[in-house]
Amino acid sequence: MRHVKLGTLDVSRIGLGCMGMSAFYSGINEDDDASTATIHRAVELGVTFFDTAEMYGPYTNERLVGAALRDHRDDVVIATKGGTYRHIGPNAGERGIDGSAANIRAAVEGSLERLGTDRIDLYYQHRPDPNTPIEETAGVFKKLIEEGKILHYGLSEAAPDRIRAAHAVHPVTAVQTEYSLWTRDPEEAVLPAVRELGIGFVPYSPLGRGFLTGKYRDPAQFDSEDFRRANPRFSDENFRANLAIVDEVERIAKEADATPAQVAIAWVLSKGDDLAPIPGTKRIERLEENLAADSLVLTADQLAALDALQPAAGDRYPDMSSVNI
């Protein structure tokens, strides 16, 4: 597995997103042993970059990831995220975006305990807080870095102005945002901004929440508890329109003697050496498939055909008010 730099942080070129092991998708919490085995297999295959968050579960995914990586702690980069739950004040325990210094500090302490570690390699503000100046949030990250509780900090779903303001307080290591063949939004402003500032980029959902694998041909395949049932891109009309993207990915996969998932990840990897996508899975066979994209080189014609695809129909969340702000 090749490595890249996110700012000054060295990580495997492909990471492992662990969210789906504990939250939001069909079949969560079916088998933590299987998820743990997948994490261990990722380590064996050279993955050093693992992504979780307090929100996943909530809290259970951090415990799962921390326990699975305990014997490998010095060999891996653990990234987690906070600021989407209130840990202080009268509303403590409730879900809600809070980027205040006191809340971020409390969130970090909770993540340290659940992960069973003395430091967090990369800690993101999970969602921007429009009610707290980003300078305050970045300021507490700077202090937590000075204390050694976190080693690097990042922002998730932040717009360029917010990224620049945070970076001016203390260098931002990475920005995490959805980016894939069906989510091209970051290309307009976020990617140019982070590259200008020397900040790494972490694309989440590089497989379009599983859609780009070609596994799903009908929204009825998702059970009633699955996040995708309420996602605009998976509504009946948008789903049918978006199948055109999958059809082209499948065509190129056959041409390249690869799987659609490998093509989708390889396309993201082709976009630069300053990014590290984090496709998620809880199954070893899917992990092995995804990581094989590290050695897949698409031709110029194949990349051009993929670049020409139209982005997905439909918003990527039912409520877009907390992303890209």
Secondary structure, 3 states (H helix, E strand, C coil): CCEEEECCEEEECCCEECHHHCCCCCCCCCCHHHHHHHHHHHHHCCCCEEECCCCCCCCHHHHHHHHHCHHHHHHCEEEEEECCECCCCCCCCCECCCCCHHHHHHHHHHHHHHHCCCCECEEEECCCCCCCCHHHHHHHHHHHHHCCCECCEEEECCCHHHHHHHHHHCCCCEEEEECECCECHHHCCHHHHHHHHCCEEEEECCCCCCHHHCCCCCHHHCCCCCHHHHCHHHCHHHHHHHHHHHHHHHHHHHHHCCCHHHHHHHHHHCCCCCECCCCECCCHHHHHHHHHHHHCCCCHHHHHHHHCCCCCCCCCCCCCCCCCC
